[in-house]
Amino acid sequence: MNGGSIPRLVIAAPSSGAGKTTVATGLMAAFADAGLTVSPHKVGPDYIDPGYHSLATGRPGRNLDAYLCGPDRIAPLFLHGAAGADLALVEGVMGLFDGASGMGELSSTAHVAKLLRAPVVLVVDASSQSRSVAALVHGFASWDPEVRLAGVILNKVGSDRHEELLREAMDSSGVPVLGALRRDGRAGTPSRHLGLVPVAERRAEAVESVAELAARVRAGCDLEALLALARTVPELPDAPWDPAAEPAPAAGAEPAPVAGAAAPEKPLIAVAGGPAFTFSYAEHAELLAAAGAEVAPFDPLRDEQLPPGTRGLVIGGGFPEMYAPDLSANAPLRAAVAELAASGAPVSAECAGLLYLSRSIDGKPMCGVLPADARMTDRLTLGYREAVALRDNALAAAGTRVRGHEFHRTALEPGAGADPAWGLTHPERRVEGFVTGGVHASYLHVHWAAEPSLAGRLVRSAARGAARA
């Protein structure tokens, strides 16, 4: 099968809370259990849902964000992630037509569905309606004629009689009902202050939940009709994204190689993972490897030392505030991280990584690399950002412009160092984060596939350090 013709569906909803994740994850697991190779995708910057998708399919959950990566990269990234799959399922974000604030359809589920030329299956919370469901679906189906709303799955149905009334109403809508799921709390996915609890924190329970979701979907959805619908897609003309084909970063104002030094060895970049650091885009490790690095994961909750030979460090997002006592108790690793940072090795830290490098989280000692202290707050900071690098550093050349996403309930004091990591330019203007030595630390989550030079620059800096060593 031509990769551009891969069968695909977008699972959307009229609003958040309708059950997109429940249905999408259940479908992924049900089709995977049936022997299909299923490629999981998520619209938007969310890190947690892809963890459940990965558990359901055995493949990396991948994000498709037209704001962070640009519309032109959505189909190539999709084709890269879906290579070799029999079916691709894309879970939407928020309501079907909800996009980046003030930017129309940009980054909405509808926008991504159009970019992928994929049919949309709408998950409707039917718990408090009967005949009105047809009016709601009619409105969504007719709002944008370029969006192909091709089916509905009724969720939270109360009884046989309720389902009968809903199906009767839908008969006149012209949109087929492809499934009906009853109210059932047995397959719950627990939440807390930033959404669902990540899979890495509840692995055994999550396995049971995903299995139960698959059973519910098999019982309530027409899998044959859904698969037949997925196979009606046209071919995408785009070529798959290839991390190895990305151009190397310009030298810019980077230091020159050490005179007389041997050719740099393949530098080892350690990447934080485990329950406290679950936020990561799969493409980041792929870009690091394509740029010439050896990528080695480690768990700051368990490992007392960095991987042997570490020349660079990437610490992504997650929930360090939930694990502050355990992270603090791992004093040997905190010391190793501080020593690596003091050596000038490149360190990229986002959000949770920023907090881990600080002096403390809610009074619990952290790595002490940054002269700042973090605490939990009641205020949610959330939204897309545009930013520019204000000076050359180990991650970005001065003037590099990026789009990112901020999502946290913590506060850092101070919020920026003498040399900030970024100057935010939209929707507000302020400086943010820290650049010190080889450290680049910020609250901003950036998708490196949109700016591959970030990975290349980090690897080059690590290689120069290896050559000096």
Buried (B, 14 or more C-beta within 10 A) or exposed (E): EEBBEBBBBBBBBBEEEBBBBBBBBBBBBBBBBBEBBBBBBBBBBBBBBBBBBBBBBEBBBBBBBBBBBBBEBBBBBBBBBBEEBBBBBBBBBBBBBBBBEEEEBBBBBBBBBBBBBBBBBBBBBBBEBBEEBBEBBBEBBEEBEEBBBBBBBBBBBBEEEBBEBBBEBBEEBEBBBBBBBBEEEEBEBEEEEBBBBBBBBBEEBBEEBBBBBBBBBBEBBBBEBBBEBBBEBEEBEBEBBEBEEBEEBEEEEBEEBEEEEEEBBBBBBBBBBBBBBBBBBBBBBBBBBBBBBBBBBBBBBEBEEBBEBBBBBBBBBBBBBBBBEBBBEBEEBBBBBBEBBEBBBBBBBBBBBBBBBBBBBBEBBBBBBBEBBBBBEEEEEEEBBBBBBBBBBBBBBEEBEBBBBBBBBBBBEEBBBEBBBBBBEEEEEEBBBBBBBBBBBBBBBBBBBBBBBBBBBBBBBBBBBBBEE
